[in-house]
Amino acid sequence: MKPLYLDYHATTPVDPRVLAAMLPYFTERFGNAASRQHAWGWEARDAVDLARSQVAALINASAGEITFTSGASESNNLALKGVVAAARRGLGADALATAANHVVTTAIEHKSVLDVCKAFASDGLEVTVVGVTSGGVVDLDELRRAVRPGTLVVSVMAANNEVGTIQPLAEIASIAHAQGALFHTDAAQAAGKIPLDVAAADVDLLSLTAHKFYGPKGSGAIFVRRRKPKIQLPAQIAGGGQENGLRSGTLNVPGVVGLGAAAEICRTEMAEEGARLGALRDSLLEGLRARLGGGVHVNGTMTNRLPHNLHVSFDGVEGEALLMALSDLAVSTGSACASGSQAVSHVMEAIGATGDRGRASIRFGLGRSNNAEDIAFAVDRVVAAVSALRARVGSSA
């Protein structure tokens, strides 16, 4: 028997409706979307156009502002490296002036942003890493002090992949734009889970990926604003000129179709699903607190948080032992990209949850398949494991 899956931040299963939309494009509709001379290509092109519109609708963009990628990590790289490359080539608007040489991000970003910024610093750009509050929300005062004339881009994730905290995108965009900088957000965890509106929040670039919201792995997108300002990024992959020349290569039509279908389902069902998962999450927390008493700490604010996320630490237990004791629950301590490490994550360090608290923590990510029975089972298993580990520590003291 596989463990109960409560790790929907790491990945999600493909929704059966998404799979049904994808399957024909592996077989009877196998055309290349770049084949403009015949009906096989036209059919694939039309499917791609529909998916582009569906992804755009999810974030209130226009279809022409969506470029398909392999996922959020590629989109993050394309956004940040593209802005810097454009500045160095003297392309684009005033925000991309060649004199600009400064990038701002936060201490809780995904590695695909932080590692790019480290590479920038090694290459001579100045990088400022802004801190967050103990609740996991970017410190806006510190951000205001960090952004200045000459700042190229500010990159702040829409929602954190570990503690689930949601960032104030419109306020961050305002701070960036006041100094002539662009604003990029990694929305891998937020897209399809909470409403996103790039127009209202004044976002310039946004990254997302299908496998976080019940679409296929290896399919993602980047939003690049095309007006006020029109952002012109240099091509990152040269070749046949696909995706308006930004990303050449034969499109993964089934993956693109799956991304679009998943986006459309999320757009129409998000409110109901968020309310249901939020209630399950609250029930999980209440159950743990009621049966374990003290020593249960929520990491990150509960006010601005993804509805399906709960990240908690337990006093009196050791993190690795706790995970080993929960073999019938598929949970994690944090990002799947760093799950092999037993060190306190950079996110936990950033919010001040270090030492034993940082290690003895669990990230619960709830999803479409979970129900009240799953929550009851999870509470039973965690309470039993924590109680046993605390008793063991007490007896050896």
N, C-alpha and C positions, 0 to 999 in steps of 0.2 A: 504494500500500500504506500502510495506517495503521501508526503505530508500535506496538511491543509495549506493551501496557497494563500498567503497574506503578504505578498511581496510585489504588489502591482506597480510600485515605483520602478522596479528593475525592468519589468516588461509585462505585457498583457497578451493573452491569447487572441488570435484573430477571431473577430466576431463572425459567426456563421453567415450573416448577411453580407459581410465584407468579402468573405471567401467566395460566396456565390457570385458576387459581382466580378471577381478577379478571374475565375476559372475559364471563361470563354476566351480570354486573351492569351492563354497558354496554348490553345488548340485551334478551334475554328476561326478565331479572330486574331491570328498571330502576326498581322502586318506590322511593318515598321512605320512609326508615326512620321518619319521624315521622308517616306516614299510618297511623293506628291503626284505621281503619274497614273495611279490606278486606285481602284476602290478598296483594295486591302489596306493600303496606306491611309486612305481617307477615313476609313472606319476607325483605325487606331488613333489617328489625329483627333477625330471627334471625341473619342473616349478621353484622351488627354485633356482636351479643351474643357470638357465637362468637369473632370477632376480638378483642373486649375480653378474653375469657378467655385467649386465646392470648398476647396481649401481657402480661397479668398473670402468666401462668405463666413467662414468660421471666425475670422479675425477682422471682418469688415474692411477688407482691402479690395482693390480691383484685380481682376484676373491677370492683367498684364504685369502686375507687381510680384507675381509668384514665379519662382524658379525652382524646379525640382532637383533634389540632391539625394544622397544616400542616407541622410539622417541628420540629426541635430549637431553632431560633432563636426561633420563636414560643413554644415551651414554656419556654425560658429567660426570655423577657420576661414571660410569664404568671406564672411562679413568683416572680420577684424583685419585679416591680411589684405583683403580687397581695399578697405579704406586706407590703410597705410600705403599700399602700393600705388593707389591713385594719388595720394598726397606727394609721394616721391616722384611721380611722373608729371606732376603739375596739372592733373586733370580735375574737372568738376568745379564746384562752386567755391565760394570763399572759405567754407568750412574745411575744404580739402587743400588749402594753400600749402605750398611747399615749406613754408616756415614753421608749420605746425609739427611738433615732434613729441607729443605727450598723449598718453593713454591712461584712462582711469577705469578701475574695476573694483570689485569688493572681495573681501576675504572668504566669502562662502560660495564662490562660483564653482561650476563644474570644471574638472581638470582640462577639458577641451578649450576653455577660456583662459584659465590660469596658466597653463603650459604655453599657450600662444603668447601670453603677455611676458612670460619668462624669456621666451625666444626674442621678443621685441627688445627687452632690456639688454640681452646679450648682444644685440645688433645695434645698440646705441640709442634707442628710444628711451625716453623717461617714462616710467610706469609708476602710478600711484595706486596702492591697494587700500581702499577705504574700509574701515571697520563697520561692525554692526552692533546693535544693542543686544542686551542679554536675551531679548525676545526674538532675535534673529532677523530684525528689520534694519535696513541700511540706515546709518546715522546721517541724516540729511544735512545737519550742520557741518559735519566733517566733509561731506560731499561738496557742499558749497565752497568750502575752503580749498578743496583739491582741484576743482575745475576752474580753468583760467583761460585767457586768450592764448592760443597755441595748442589747446587740447583738441586732439583729432576726434576722439570717440570715447564715449562713456558706455561701458558694458555692464549691465546689472540684470541678473536672471529674474524672470517674472515670479517664479515660485521655487523655493529651495527643494532639492532632491532628497534631502535627509530629514530636516525638521519641518518641511512643508509650509514655511512662512511665505506669505505673499507680499511682494514689494509694491510701493506706491509709484507706479509707472509714470503717471502724468506729472507728478511732482519732480521725479528724476529727470524726465524729458525737459521740463521747464528750466531746471538748473543747467543742464547740458546746453540747451539752445541759447540761453542767455549769454553764454560765452562763445557761441559759434561752433560748438561741438555737435557731432551726431550722437544719437542714442540708439544703441543696440540692446536687445533683450533676448536671452536664451529662454524660450517658452516651452522647452521640452516637457516639463512637468505640468505646466499650466494649460497648454492647448488641449481643448476637449474636456477639460475638467472644470474650468471657471470661465466666465465671459471675458473675452479679449477684444478690444476695439483699438486698432492701431491709429485710426483717425482721431478718436476722442482723446487717447493718451498721447498722441503726437509722437509715436514711435517711428524711427527711420528705418531700422532693420530688425527683423525678428526671425528666430530659428525655431523649427519644430520637427518632430519625427513621428511617424505613424505608429510605431510599436509601443508607444506609451499610451495610446488611446484606441487599442483594439484593431490596429491595422498591421500590415506586414513589416517585418524587420527589413532594414536596408532601403527604406523609402522615406524621404523627408522633403523639406522645402525651406526656402529662405524667402522672406518678404523683403523687397528693396523698394523704398519709396521712389516713385517716378515723377512726383510733382511737389513743388514748394517744400523743400528743394527737390530737384531731380537728381538722384544719386547715380553717378556713373562709375561703376566698378570695372576694372580691367578684367579681361577673361582670365580665368584660373586654369582652364583646360582648353587647349587649342585643338582645332580639328574641323568638324563639319559645320560648326556654327549654330548648333542646336541651342535652345533656351536663350534666344536673342543674343547669341554669341558669348554668353557668360559662362556656359558650362557645356562644351561640346561633348558628343558621345551619344550613342543610340539609347534612347529612353527605355527604361524598364517599364513597359506599358502595364503589365499586370500589377506591379507594385504601385505605380501612379494611380491606377484605377482603385486599388485598395485603399490608398491614402485618402483619395477623394470620398470614397464611400464611408470610410470611418469618420471623416470630418463631418459629413452630412448627418450621420446618425448622432454624433455628439452634439451637433448644433441644435437638433430638434429634441433631444432627450436629456440634455445637460442639466436643466433645472431640476427635473424629477429625480434623476440619478444622484445628483449632488445632495439633495435633501435626504434621500434614503441612506446613502453612505455616511453622511454626517450624523444621522441618528444612530447608525450602527457604531460609528467611531465613539460617540459620546457614551453609548452603552458599554463599550469595551473599557473605557477609562473609568466609568462609574463602578463597574464590576471589580476591577483591579484595586481601586481605592477602598471600596467597601470591605473586601475580603483580606486585603493585606495591611490595612490600617495605614500607618505612616510610612515614610520612606519610599514613596512613589512620586517621582518628579517628572513633570511634563517639560520637555525641552522645546523652547520656542513659544511664542505667544499663541494662545487659543483664539484670539480675536480675529487676526488676519491669517487664516490658515486654510490649506487645501482641505476640502471636506472629507477626503478619504485617508488623511494622514494622521497618525499618532506616533510620536517619538517619546519614549519614556525611559527613565533611569530608575534603578532600584538600589536602595541602600543595603549594605551588608552582603552583597554577592559579587562574584568575580565574573566579568563579562564573558570570557571564553567558556567557563563552566556553565553559565546560564544558557548560552546557545547550544552547547552539547546536550544539555538536559531537555531542550525543546526540539528533539529530533522529529517529532510528529507535527511541527509547525514550520512552514517555509517562511521565515522572517529573516531580517538582517539587522546589522548595526548601522548601516548607512549605504553609501553608493555602491552599486554593483561593480563599478569600475575600480573600486579599491577594496573589495571584499576579502582579499587574501591577507590583508594587514590587520594585526591586532592592536596597532597603535591608535590612539585617540584621533579621530578624524579632524581635518582642518576646520570643518564646520563647527564641531563641538568646541574646539579650542577658541574659535572666533566668538562664540557666545559665552565663553567662560566656564563651560562644563568640562573640566579637565580631570585628571586623575581617575579614581575609581568610578566616579559618576559618569565620566565620558566613556569608559570602557564597558560598564555594566548597563548598557542601554540597548533598546530594541526599537527598530522602526517597523511599524505595522502599516502596510499599504493595502487598503481594502479595494475590492473591485466588484464587477458585475455578478460574479458567481457567488459572492458571499451573502450569507443570510444570518438571521438571528441565532440559529442553531450553531453556526460556525463561531459566532462571537462567544456563545456560552462555552463551547468546547475550548476556545482559546483562553478564556478566563480561567477555566479549570486547570488547564495545563500550565499556564504561567504561574498561577497561585501555588500549585503543587511544587513546581520547580523552585521558585523563589523561597518558599517556606522551608523546603528541604535543605537548600543551600545555606540559608540563614541559621537553621538548626545545627548544621555541620560546623559552621564558623563558631557558633555559640558554645558548642561542646568542646571545641579545641582551644577555646580561649583560656 
